Amino acid sequence: MRLNSKDMLFGLPVLKIRAVIRHAMNDKLWGKNMNEIYEKVSGILKTNSRQAKKLVGSLIVEGYLNLKKQKFNWGTQFELIASPKGRQFGLATAALPISRQNADQLLSDLIERAKKINANDDLVYYVGCLRVFGSFLSGKETLGDLDIGFKLVQKYEGDEFKKHKQARIEFAIDTGRHFNNYVEQLCWPRDEIIKTLKARKRSLSLHDLESDDVFSKTVSKIVYMRD
C-alpha cells in the first residue's frame, strides 16, 4: 500500500494518522484512562486533546483501531490496538519507488549502523537481528521501499540496566531533547536505537519483530545477526 503524503484523512495529513496507528502497532497507546491516551495522541499530532479525542473516535468507528479494556487489581487499563485494516495503513509507505541498487546501499548502511550500535556500551540495547521482507526478495529492479524487521535485546540486566537507561535519558535532556510526557521519556533509550537505525531514510521501513505479528507468517531473510 502506498500513501500520497499530501493527502488528508479525517481532516489531518495521512502521515500523522499513520504515525498514530504505528504507535498503536507498537503497544504505546495505553493508559489508566482515556485521557492519558488522548494526551499521547495529542503529543504525536502536536495538537490539543480535543482534536486527539476526535481522531481516536474516528479511527475506532472506521475500523482502524480497536479499544481494549483490561481489569487488574489496581484498576482498568485502556489500550488502542491496530486492526488488520489499521496495520495495513500503518505499514504503508509514502516514499517514492527506489532502484535495487539504492536498496542494496540502504541495506548495507543499515547493517553498519547496527554494528556501531552494538559496539557502543553507552546504549542500552543491542540490535539482535535484522530481517528483510517484501519486494527486496523479488527479482524486481524497482522496489516500493526496503522493509526490515528488527529485534532489540537489552545489553544489561537488573540494576545495571536501570542505571544505563536513566543515564541515556539524562543525556538526552542535557543535550536539548524535549519529551511530551513521562512515558515518552521512559521509552527513549529504546526509541533512540530505532531512530538511529532509521536515520531519517524515507525509503527504509522498520518493523519490530517482537510486537508486529503481521510478519510472523511472511517470507523473510536474515541479513544481520549479532554474534
ABEGO torsion letter per residue (X at the ends): XBBBAABBBGGBBAAAAAAAAAAAAAGABBBABAAAAAAAAAAAAGBBAAAAAAAAAAAAAAGABBBBBBBBAAEBBBBBBBBAAAAAAAABBABBBBBAAAAAAAAAAAAAAAAAAAABAABABBBABBBBBEAAABABABBABBBBBBBBBBABBEAAAAAAAAAAAAAAAAAGBBBABAAAAAAAAAAAAAAAAAGGBAABBBBBAAABAAAAABBBBBABBBX
